[in-house]
């Protein structure tokens, strides 16, 4: 009794910098988990210099994580003149996450284990032939797709819902949070006006109430994925841009941080220009988004395939503008529209360079992957022409490497990042005293 009382008292002691012993313990667990996650398998000996922790701290933390099933042995390596060193790794099956991408043409749902290995996936198409573009994003339809998709991937993989660390959802638009509804989506371009998406999902999806939802802008989840596992690794700062039906971007200034979504597509590039689907005139999205790009081709006399979705139509446009066959005549209208688009994109990249001076700009999204493969070099030339010379000379512009699944991967990272920040503990298993300092701040703000 005396010993347990002293331990409890010691855990509450506040250090000079405001942290408690529990805070320090959580930070140590987080450091070990992150190093094993990104650089493992590793030995206890290697973990010391990699985390900056003492050998005693490493032993204590590893013993805890092994006992909890979060870390497991993964073979051994020879050491210089001593016994072989046991390697450690994250236990893949110790938890799982769901990532959801509410995209332009479909809702994609994927289930991952703790190492982000895909366990199951499903897709639900959105109606692309609706008389009004906003109809395809009817809130009830999207919620039903997510509910059915989550049930399907859990059933397909044989995973009980209780093993979920959380559900991450990438959406178009601005995401705010309220105490009553949780995440609320302001998606002006898709007709979502303060949609209480988190509350609707909690009421519809059959998951334990303790499973958290992490809902954020799709460009932000794309940026998270590329920084953790893709072309952003090793960069101190980056802007990750997403091209789909619309245009978005995520600015990252901390490689391990979540980044910040910006409405780059609604930067004005032409005063009194084309009407954007947001309602304003002259937005970059009105010239560079796939929906607007195909419309401009049609207005100029082009003929997109009848009844085709945007991805198929854009593929046809690119094939017509740059035919593969020797001696084939290109579609001059399609090529002219695409080349004009390249200049608009270059000017938009120049704005990102001048505003944020990033180390890298990475291009992703289904339309970005198609367009970038064809004329990224042209876009880079225009960016250098429009940007200030000093920051332009220090930015590397390239393609993302995670492909069309990057948004769902990034969405799944949201609950995983929170899990690591808590030192590998689920939110529902922590007492108020054990939760990170930022958790109490969030609770206080929500209460007001």
Secondary structure, DSSP 8 states (H G I E B T S, - for coil): -HHHHHHHHHHH-B-TTS-BHHHHHHHHHHHHHHHHHHH-SEEHHHHHHHHT--HHHHHHHHHHHHHTTSEEEEEEE--TTS--EEEEEE-GGG-EEEEEEE-SSEEEEEEEETT--EEEEEEEE--TT-SSGGGGG-HHHHHHHHHHHHHHHHHHHT--GGGEEEEEEEESSEEEEETTTEEEEEEGGGTEEEE-HHHHHHHHS-S-TTS-EEEEEHHHHHHHHHHHHSTTTT-SSEEEEEESSSEEEEEESSTTS--EEE-GGGSBSSTT-SB-TTS-BSBTHHHHSHHHHHHHHHHTT----TT--HHHHHHHHHHHHT--STT----HHHHHHHHHHHHHHHHHHHHHHHHH--SEEEEESHHHHHHHHHHHHHHHHHHHHHS-HHHHTT-EEEE-SSGGGHHHHHHHHHHHHHHHHTTS--GGG--TTTS-HHHHHHHHHHH-
